[in-house]
């Protein structure tokens, strides 16, 4: 049995309270991982073109207030 299958079984065996606790922990863990990836992408310049385009569109009046 692989790690993922073992984790799946362990999660399925959790009580409702434990599942809620695990879910909250995993959401925080997942968002933190996403934040780290976003920081790496920003540092690497991977979002520069998107930011430049958004600024050009805004300057050109192509955006609307929310």
PyMOL Python script that loads the backbone (N, CA, C, O; Angstrom):
from pymol import cmd

cmd.read_pdbstr("""\
ATOM      1  N   UNK A   1       0.855  -1.186   0.000  1.00  0.00           N
ATOM      2  CA  UNK A   1       0.000   0.000   0.000  1.00  0.00           C
ATOM      3  C   UNK A   1       0.893   1.238   0.000  1.00  0.00           C
ATOM      4  O   UNK A   1       1.854   1.327   0.763  1.00  0.00           O
ATOM      5  N   UNK A   2       0.559   2.183  -0.863  1.00  0.00           N
ATOM      6  CA  UNK A   2       1.331   3.414  -0.944  1.00  0.00           C
ATOM      7  C   UNK A   2       0.922   4.406   0.124  1.00  0.00           C
ATOM      8  O   UNK A   2      -0.056   4.205   0.844  1.00  0.00           O
ATOM      9  N   UNK A   3       1.684   5.474   0.212  1.00  0.00           N
ATOM     10  CA  UNK A   3       1.411   6.513   1.210  1.00  0.00           C
ATOM     11  C   UNK A   3       0.032   7.134   1.057  1.00  0.00           C
ATOM     12  O   UNK A   3      -0.671   7.346   2.045  1.00  0.00           O
ATOM     13  N   UNK A   4      -0.356   7.426  -0.175  1.00  0.00           N
ATOM     14  CA  UNK A   4      -1.648   8.081  -0.408  1.00  0.00           C
ATOM     15  C   UNK A   4      -2.785   7.165   0.035  1.00  0.00           C
ATOM     16  O   UNK A   4      -3.728   7.608   0.690  1.00  0.00           O
ATOM     17  N   UNK A   5      -2.690   5.903  -0.321  1.00  0.00           N
ATOM     18  CA  UNK A   5      -3.737   4.963   0.082  1.00  0.00           C
ATOM     19  C   UNK A   5      -3.827   4.859   1.603  1.00  0.00           C
ATOM     20  O   UNK A   5      -4.927   4.803   2.152  1.00  0.00           O
ATOM     21  N   UNK A   6      -2.693   4.833   2.282  1.00  0.00           N
ATOM     22  CA  UNK A   6      -2.669   4.775   3.746  1.00  0.00           C
ATOM     23  C   UNK A   6      -3.312   6.025   4.337  1.00  0.00           C
ATOM     24  O   UNK A   6      -4.101   5.935   5.277  1.00  0.00           O
ATOM     25  N   UNK A   7      -2.978   7.184   3.790  1.00  0.00           N
ATOM     26  CA  UNK A   7      -3.564   8.439   4.269  1.00  0.00           C
ATOM     27  C   UNK A   7      -5.071   8.430   4.045  1.00  0.00           C
ATOM     28  O   UNK A   7      -5.830   8.840   4.924  1.00  0.00           O
ATOM     29  N   UNK A   8      -5.509   7.968   2.879  1.00  0.00           N
ATOM     30  CA  UNK A   8      -6.942   7.888   2.600  1.00  0.00           C
ATOM     31  C   UNK A   8      -7.651   7.034   3.638  1.00  0.00           C
ATOM     32  O   UNK A   8      -8.702   7.423   4.149  1.00  0.00           O
ATOM     33  N   UNK A   9      -7.090   5.878   3.954  1.00  0.00           N
ATOM     34  CA  UNK A   9      -7.695   5.007   4.958  1.00  0.00           C
ATOM     35  C   UNK A   9      -7.733   5.676   6.322  1.00  0.00           C
ATOM     36  O   UNK A   9      -8.738   5.608   7.031  1.00  0.00           O
ATOM     37  N   UNK A  10      -6.631   6.323   6.685  1.00  0.00           N
ATOM     38  CA  UNK A  10      -6.569   6.999   7.980  1.00  0.00           C
ATOM     39  C   UNK A  10      -7.600   8.122   8.073  1.00  0.00           C
ATOM     40  O   UNK A  10      -8.230   8.304   9.115  1.00  0.00           O
ATOM     41  N   UNK A  11      -7.770   8.864   6.996  1.00  0.00           N
ATOM     42  CA  UNK A  11      -8.742   9.962   6.990  1.00  0.00           C
ATOM     43  C   UNK A  11     -10.153   9.402   7.100  1.00  0.00           C
ATOM     44  O   UNK A  11     -10.984   9.944   7.829  1.00  0.00           O
ATOM     45  N   UNK A  12     -10.419   8.341   6.395  1.00  0.00           N
ATOM     46  CA  UNK A  12     -11.748   7.739   6.454  1.00  0.00           C
ATOM     47  C   UNK A  12     -12.087   7.206   7.842  1.00  0.00           C
ATOM     48  O   UNK A  12     -13.261   7.089   8.193  1.00  0.00           O
ATOM     49  N   UNK A  13     -11.072   6.887   8.623  1.00  0.00           N
ATOM     50  CA  UNK A  13     -11.290   6.344   9.966  1.00  0.00           C
ATOM     51  C   UNK A  13     -11.465   7.439  11.025  1.00  0.00           C
ATOM     52  O   UNK A  13     -11.761   7.131  12.180  1.00  0.00           O
ATOM     53  N   UNK A  14     -11.290   8.689  10.655  1.00  0.00           N
ATOM     54  CA  UNK A  14     -11.416   9.781  11.629  1.00  0.00           C
ATOM     55  C   UNK A  14     -12.868   9.972  12.062  1.00  0.00           C
ATOM     56  O   UNK A  14     -13.805   9.753  11.295  1.00  0.00           O
ATOM     57  N   UNK A  15     -13.018  10.386  13.314  1.00  0.00           N
ATOM     58  CA  UNK A  15     -14.344  10.763  13.796  1.00  0.00           C
ATOM     59  C   UNK A  15     -14.728  12.090  13.141  1.00  0.00           C
ATOM     60  O   UNK A  15     -13.862  12.772  12.593  1.00  0.00           O
ATOM     61  N   UNK A  16     -15.996  12.468  13.185  1.00  0.00           N
ATOM     62  CA  UNK A  16     -16.381  13.765  12.612  1.00  0.00           C
ATOM     63  C   UNK A  16     -15.593  14.939  13.206  1.00  0.00           C
ATOM     64  O   UNK A  16     -15.229  15.870  12.487  1.00  0.00           O
ATOM     65  N   UNK A  17     -15.335  14.893  14.502  1.00  0.00           N
ATOM     66  CA  UNK A  17     -14.574  15.971  15.143  1.00  0.00           C
ATOM     67  C   UNK A  17     -13.128  15.975  14.662  1.00  0.00           C
ATOM     68  O   UNK A  17     -12.557  17.030  14.385  1.00  0.00           O
ATOM     69  N   UNK A  18     -12.548  14.794  14.566  1.00  0.00           N
ATOM     70  CA  UNK A  18     -11.171  14.688  14.073  1.00  0.00           C
ATOM     71  C   UNK A  18     -11.086  15.114  12.615  1.00  0.00           C
ATOM     72  O   UNK A  18     -10.123  15.766  12.210  1.00  0.00           O
ATOM     73  N   UNK A  19     -12.089  14.749  11.826  1.00  0.00           N
ATOM     74  CA  UNK A  19     -12.103  15.141  10.417  1.00  0.00           C
ATOM     75  C   UNK A  19     -12.176  16.657  10.285  1.00  0.00           C
ATOM     76  O   UNK A  19     -11.490  17.237   9.443  1.00  0.00           O
ATOM     77  N   UNK A  20     -12.990  17.297  11.097  1.00  0.00           N
ATOM     78  CA  UNK A  20     -13.078  18.762  11.067  1.00  0.00           C
ATOM     79  C   UNK A  20     -11.738  19.383  11.441  1.00  0.00           C
ATOM     80  O   UNK A  20     -11.308  20.355  10.821  1.00  0.00           O
ATOM     81  N   UNK A  21     -11.080  18.825  12.453  1.00  0.00           N
ATOM     82  CA  UNK A  21      -9.771  19.334  12.868  1.00  0.00           C
ATOM     83  C   UNK A  21      -8.742  19.135  11.757  1.00  0.00           C
ATOM     84  O   UNK A  21      -7.952  20.034  11.468  1.00  0.00           O
ATOM     85  N   UNK A  22      -8.754  17.949  11.133  1.00  0.00           N
ATOM     86  CA  UNK A  22      -7.831  17.674  10.036  1.00  0.00           C
ATOM     87  C   UNK A  22      -8.095  18.601   8.856  1.00  0.00           C
ATOM     88  O   UNK A  22      -7.162  19.132   8.253  1.00  0.00           O
ATOM     89  N   UNK A  23      -9.371  18.792   8.531  1.00  0.00           N
ATOM     90  CA  UNK A  23      -9.737  19.657   7.412  1.00  0.00           C
ATOM     91  C   UNK A  23      -9.208  21.074   7.631  1.00  0.00           C
ATOM     92  O   UNK A  23      -8.645  21.678   6.719  1.00  0.00           O
ATOM     93  N   UNK A  24      -9.391  21.601   8.842  1.00  0.00           N
ATOM     94  CA  UNK A  24      -8.911  22.955   9.156  1.00  0.00           C
ATOM     95  C   UNK A  24      -7.394  23.022   9.029  1.00  0.00           C
ATOM     96  O   UNK A  24      -6.848  23.975   8.472  1.00  0.00           O
ATOM     97  N   UNK A  25      -6.712  21.990   9.558  1.00  0.00           N
ATOM     98  CA  UNK A  25      -5.254  21.969   9.461  1.00  0.00           C
ATOM     99  C   UNK A  25      -4.825  21.909   7.997  1.00  0.00           C
ATOM    100  O   UNK A  25      -3.920  22.635   7.585  1.00  0.00           O
ATOM    101  N   UNK A  26      -5.477  21.037   7.199  1.00  0.00           N
ATOM    102  CA  UNK A  26      -5.061  20.872   5.817  1.00  0.00           C
ATOM    103  C   UNK A  26      -5.304  22.132   4.995  1.00  0.00           C
ATOM    104  O   UNK A  26      -4.494  22.478   4.136  1.00  0.00           O
ATOM    105  N   UNK A  27      -6.407  22.815   5.251  1.00  0.00           N
ATOM    106  CA  UNK A  27      -6.665  24.066   4.530  1.00  0.00           C
ATOM    107  C   UNK A  27      -5.549  25.076   4.786  1.00  0.00           C
ATOM    108  O   UNK A  27      -5.063  25.723   3.858  1.00  0.00           O
ATOM    109  N   UNK A  28      -5.145  25.207   6.053  1.00  0.00           N
ATOM    110  CA  UNK A  28      -4.039  26.121   6.388  1.00  0.00           C
ATOM    111  C   UNK A  28      -2.747  25.670   5.711  1.00  0.00           C
ATOM    112  O   UNK A  28      -2.018  26.488   5.152  1.00  0.00           O
ATOM    113  N   UNK A  29      -2.470  24.388   5.762  1.00  0.00           N
ATOM    114  CA  UNK A  29      -1.270  23.826   5.142  1.00  0.00           C
ATOM    115  C   UNK A  29      -1.268  24.081   3.631  1.00  0.00           C
ATOM    116  O   UNK A  29      -0.261  24.504   3.065  1.00  0.00           O
ATOM    117  N   UNK A  30      -2.403  23.820   2.995  1.00  0.00           N
ATOM    118  CA  UNK A  30      -2.511  23.985   1.553  1.00  0.00           C
ATOM    119  C   UNK A  30      -2.363  25.448   1.139  1.00  0.00           C
ATOM    120  O   UNK A  30      -1.665  25.748   0.170  1.00  0.00           O
ATOM    121  N   UNK A  31      -3.010  26.356   1.861  1.00  0.00           N
ATOM    122  CA  UNK A  31      -2.884  27.781   1.546  1.00  0.00           C
ATOM    123  C   UNK A  31      -1.453  28.269   1.747  1.00  0.00           C
ATOM    124  O   UNK A  31      -0.960  29.082   0.965  1.00  0.00           O
ATOM    125  N   UNK A  32      -0.781  27.777   2.792  1.00  0.00           N
ATOM    126  CA  UNK A  32       0.609  28.171   3.021  1.00  0.00           C
ATOM    127  C   UNK A  32       1.497  27.692   1.867  1.00  0.00           C
ATOM    128  O   UNK A  32       2.384  28.417   1.417  1.00  0.00           O
ATOM    129  N   UNK A  33       1.253  26.472   1.395  1.00  0.00           N
ATOM    130  CA  UNK A  33       2.023  25.953   0.255  1.00  0.00           C
ATOM    131  C   UNK A  33       1.761  26.799  -0.986  1.00  0.00           C
ATOM    132  O   UNK A  33       2.685  27.108  -1.738  1.00  0.00           O
ATOM    133  N   UNK A  34       0.491  27.177  -1.200  1.00  0.00           N
ATOM    134  CA  UNK A  34       0.138  28.019  -2.335  1.00  0.00           C
ATOM    135  C   UNK A  34       0.831  29.381  -2.229  1.00  0.00           C
ATOM    136  O   UNK A  34       1.345  29.902  -3.218  1.00  0.00           O
ATOM    137  N   UNK A  35       0.837  29.948  -1.022  1.00  0.00           N
ATOM    138  CA  UNK A  35       1.510  31.232  -0.813  1.00  0.00           C
ATOM    139  C   UNK A  35       2.999  31.142  -1.125  1.00  0.00           C
ATOM    140  O   UNK A  35       3.562  32.038  -1.754  1.00  0.00           O
ATOM    141  N   UNK A  36       3.638  30.052  -0.682  1.00  0.00           N
ATOM    142  CA  UNK A  36       5.071  29.888  -0.970  1.00  0.00           C
ATOM    143  C   UNK A  36       5.314  29.789  -2.473  1.00  0.00           C
ATOM    144  O   UNK A  36       6.263  30.379  -2.988  1.00  0.00           O
ATOM    145  N   UNK A  37       4.462  29.048  -3.179  1.00  0.00           N
ATOM    146  CA  UNK A  37       4.616  28.920  -4.630  1.00  0.00           C
ATOM    147  C   UNK A  37       4.414  30.273  -5.311  1.00  0.00           C
ATOM    148  O   UNK A  37       5.158  30.626  -6.225  1.00  0.00           O
ATOM    149  N   UNK A  38       3.420  31.021  -4.872  1.00  0.00           N
ATOM    150  CA  UNK A  38       3.173  32.344  -5.443  1.00  0.00           C
ATOM    151  C   UNK A  38       4.373  33.255  -5.218  1.00  0.00           C
ATOM    152  O   UNK A  38       4.773  33.987  -6.123  1.00  0.00           O
ATOM    153  N   UNK A  39       4.953  33.215  -4.014  1.00  0.00           N
ATOM    154  CA  UNK A  39       6.149  34.026  -3.746  1.00  0.00           C
ATOM    155  C   UNK A  39       7.284  33.647  -4.681  1.00  0.00           C
ATOM    156  O   UNK A  39       7.974  34.522  -5.205  1.00  0.00           O
ATOM    157  N   UNK A  40       7.488  32.339  -4.898  1.00  0.00           N
ATOM    158  CA  UNK A  40       8.556  31.908  -5.811  1.00  0.00           C
ATOM    159  C   UNK A  40       8.275  32.401  -7.224  1.00  0.00           C
ATOM    160  O   UNK A  40       9.189  32.856  -7.912  1.00  0.00           O
ATOM    161  N   UNK A  41       7.020  32.315  -7.663  1.00  0.00           N
ATOM    162  CA  UNK A  41       6.668  32.765  -9.005  1.00  0.00           C
ATOM    163  C   UNK A  41       6.872  34.267  -9.158  1.00  0.00           C
ATOM    164  O   UNK A  41       7.351  34.724 -10.195  1.00  0.00           O
ATOM    165  N   UNK A  42       6.516  35.033  -8.143  1.00  0.00           N
ATOM    166  CA  UNK A  42       6.725  36.488  -8.185  1.00  0.00           C
ATOM    167  C   UNK A  42       8.214  36.797  -8.253  1.00  0.00           C
ATOM    168  O   UNK A  42       8.648  37.608  -9.072  1.00  0.00           O
ATOM    169  N   UNK A  43       8.997  36.149  -7.392  1.00  0.00           N
ATOM    170  CA  UNK A  43      10.443  36.384  -7.385  1.00  0.00           C
ATOM    171  C   UNK A  43      11.081  36.013  -8.728  1.00  0.00           C
ATOM    172  O   UNK A  43      12.042  36.652  -9.157  1.00  0.00           O
ATOM    173  N   UNK A  44      10.553  34.993  -9.381  1.00  0.00           N
ATOM    174  CA  UNK A  44      11.098  34.549 -10.669  1.00  0.00           C
ATOM    175  C   UNK A  44      10.591  35.389 -11.833  1.00  0.00           C
ATOM    176  O   UNK A  44      11.016  35.196 -12.972  1.00  0.00           O
ATOM    177  N   UNK A  45       9.679  36.325 -11.551  1.00  0.00           N
ATOM    178  CA  UNK A  45       9.175  37.190 -12.606  1.00  0.00           C
ATOM    179  C   UNK A  45       8.087  36.563 -13.464  1.00  0.00           C
ATOM    180  O   UNK A  45       7.752  37.090 -14.525  1.00  0.00           O
ATOM    181  N   UNK A  46       7.532  35.443 -13.014  1.00  0.00           N
ATOM    182  CA  UNK A  46       6.542  34.743 -13.821  1.00  0.00           C
ATOM    183  C   UNK A  46       5.221  35.501 -13.948  1.00  0.00           C
ATOM    184  O   UNK A  46       4.419  35.198 -14.832  1.00  0.00           O
ATOM    185  N   UNK A  47       4.990  36.476 -13.081  1.00  0.00           N
ATOM    186  CA  UNK A  47       3.733  37.221 -13.124  1.00  0.00           C
ATOM    187  C   UNK A  47       3.909  38.630 -13.683  1.00  0.00           C
ATOM    188  O   UNK A  47       2.944  39.390 -13.766  1.00  0.00           O
ATOM    189  N   UNK A  48       5.109  38.972 -14.057  1.00  0.00           N
ATOM    190  CA  UNK A  48       5.393  40.322 -14.531  1.00  0.00           C
ATOM    191  C   UNK A  48       4.547  40.704 -15.753  1.00  0.00           C
ATOM    192  O   UNK A  48       4.025  41.816 -15.823  1.00  0.00           O
ATOM    193  N   UNK A  49       4.415  39.792 -16.702  1.00  0.00           N
ATOM    194  CA  UNK A  49       3.635  40.111 -17.902  1.00  0.00           C
ATOM    195  C   UNK A  49       2.172  40.361 -17.552  1.00  0.00           C
ATOM    196  O   UNK A  49       1.545  41.270 -18.097  1.00  0.00           O
ATOM    197  N   UNK A  50       1.632  39.555 -16.644  1.00  0.00           N
ATOM    198  CA  UNK A  50       0.235  39.757 -16.234  1.00  0.00           C
ATOM    199  C   UNK A  50       0.052  41.095 -15.540  1.00  0.00           C
ATOM    200  O   UNK A  50      -0.923  41.803 -15.794  1.00  0.00           O
ATOM    201  N   UNK A  51       0.988  41.444 -14.663  1.00  0.00           N
ATOM    202  CA  UNK A  51       0.900  42.718 -13.954  1.00  0.00           C
ATOM    203  C   UNK A  51       1.021  43.885 -14.929  1.00  0.00           C
ATOM    204  O   UNK A  51       0.266  44.854 -14.837  1.00  0.00           O
ATOM    205  N   UNK A  52       1.958  43.797 -15.855  1.00  0.00           N
ATOM    206  CA  UNK A  52       2.125  44.863 -16.845  1.00  0.00           C
ATOM    207  C   UNK A  52       0.863  45.043 -17.682  1.00  0.00           C
ATOM    208  O   UNK A  52       0.441  46.170 -17.945  1.00  0.00           O
ATOM    209  N   UNK A  53       0.267  43.939 -18.096  1.00  0.00           N
ATOM    210  CA  UNK A  53      -0.953  44.021 -18.900  1.00  0.00           C
ATOM    211  C   UNK A  53      -2.096  44.640 -18.090  1.00  0.00           C
ATOM    212  O   UNK A  53      -2.849  45.469 -18.601  1.00  0.00           O
ATOM    213  N   UNK A  54      -2.218  44.235 -16.839  1.00  0.00           N
ATOM    214  CA  UNK A  54      -3.286  44.786 -15.992  1.00  0.00           C
ATOM    215  C   UNK A  54      -3.104  46.289 -15.814  1.00  0.00           C
ATOM    216  O   UNK A  54      -4.072  47.047 -15.871  1.00  0.00           O
ATOM    217  N   UNK A  55      -1.874  46.715 -15.601  1.00  0.00           N
ATOM    218  CA  UNK A  55      -1.618  48.155 -15.445  1.00  0.00           C
ATOM    219  C   UNK A  55      -1.898  48.914 -16.740  1.00  0.00           C
ATOM    220  O   UNK A  55      -2.462  50.008 -16.705  1.00  0.00           O
ATOM    221  N   UNK A  56      -1.513  48.348 -17.877  1.00  0.00           N
ATOM    222  CA  UNK A  56      -1.802  48.983 -19.168  1.00  0.00           C
ATOM    223  C   UNK A  56      -3.311  49.089 -19.396  1.00  0.00           C
ATOM    224  O   UNK A  56      -3.808  50.131 -19.824  1.00  0.00           O
ATOM    225  N   UNK A  57      -4.027  48.018 -19.109  1.00  0.00           N
ATOM    226  CA  UNK A  57      -5.484  48.030 -19.279  1.00  0.00           C
ATOM    227  C   UNK A  57      -6.130  49.065 -18.360  1.00  0.00           C
ATOM    228  O   UNK A  57      -7.060  49.762 -18.765  1.00  0.00           O
ATOM    229  N   UNK A  58      -5.648  49.163 -17.150  1.00  0.00           N
ATOM    230  CA  UNK A  58      -6.213  50.131 -16.218  1.00  0.00           C
ATOM    231  C   UNK A  58      -5.937  51.563 -16.691  1.00  0.00           C
ATOM    232  O   UNK A  58      -6.826  52.415 -16.674  1.00  0.00           O
ATOM    233  N   UNK A  59      -4.714  51.810 -17.108  1.00  0.00           N
ATOM    234  CA  UNK A  59      -4.338  53.127 -17.609  1.00  0.00           C
ATOM    235  C   UNK A  59      -5.159  53.497 -18.840  1.00  0.00           C
ATOM    236  O   UNK A  59      -5.494  54.663 -19.044  1.00  0.00           O
ATOM    237  N   UNK A  60      -5.479  52.498 -19.657  1.00  0.00           N
ATOM    238  CA  UNK A  60      -6.250  52.730 -20.880  1.00  0.00           C
ATOM    239  C   UNK A  60      -7.761  52.828 -20.598  1.00  0.00           C
ATOM    240  O   UNK A  60      -8.556  52.991 -21.524  1.00  0.00           O
ATOM    241  N   UNK A  61      -8.148  52.729 -19.328  1.00  0.00           N
ATOM    242  CA  UNK A  61      -9.553  52.847 -18.984  1.00  0.00           C
ATOM    243  C   UNK A  61     -10.356  51.587 -19.254  1.00  0.00           C
ATOM    244  O   UNK A  61     -11.580  51.653 -19.375  1.00  0.00           O
ATOM    245  N   UNK A  62      -9.711  50.469 -19.348  1.00  0.00           N
ATOM    246  CA  UNK A  62     -10.408  49.218 -19.663  1.00  0.00           C
ATOM    247  C   UNK A  62     -10.867  48.455 -18.410  1.00  0.00           C
ATOM    248  O   UNK A  62     -11.334  47.320 -18.513  1.00  0.00           O
ATOM    249  N   UNK A  63     -10.736  49.064 -17.253  1.00  0.00           N
ATOM    250  CA  UNK A  63     -11.160  48.401 -16.028  1.00  0.00           C
ATOM    251  C   UNK A  63     -12.361  49.121 -15.443  1.00  0.00           C
ATOM    252  O   UNK A  63     -12.625  50.282 -15.756  1.00  0.00           O
ATOM    253  N   UNK A  64     -13.084  48.411 -14.587  1.00  0.00           N
ATOM    254  CA  UNK A  64     -14.271  48.979 -13.951  1.00  0.00           C
ATOM    255  C   UNK A  64     -14.139  48.822 -12.436  1.00  0.00           C
ATOM    256  O   UNK A  64     -13.584  47.833 -11.957  1.00  0.00           O
ATOM    257  N   UNK A  65     -14.652  49.803 -11.685  1.00  0.00           N
ATOM    258  CA  UNK A  65     -14.626  49.662 -10.228  1.00  0.00           C
ATOM    259  C   UNK A  65     -15.587  48.540  -9.816  1.00  0.00           C
ATOM    260  O   UNK A  65     -16.566  48.258 -10.506  1.00  0.00           O
ATOM    261  N   UNK A  66     -15.292  47.925  -8.703  1.00  0.00           N
ATOM    262  CA  UNK A  66     -16.179  46.853  -8.206  1.00  0.00           C
ATOM    263  C   UNK A  66     -17.419  47.403  -7.574  1.00  0.00           C
ATOM    264  O   UNK A  66     -18.265  46.639  -7.108  1.00  0.00           O
TER     265      UNK A  66
END
""", "prot")
cmd.dss("prot")
cmd.show_as("cartoon", "prot")
cmd.util.cbc("prot")
cmd.orient("prot")
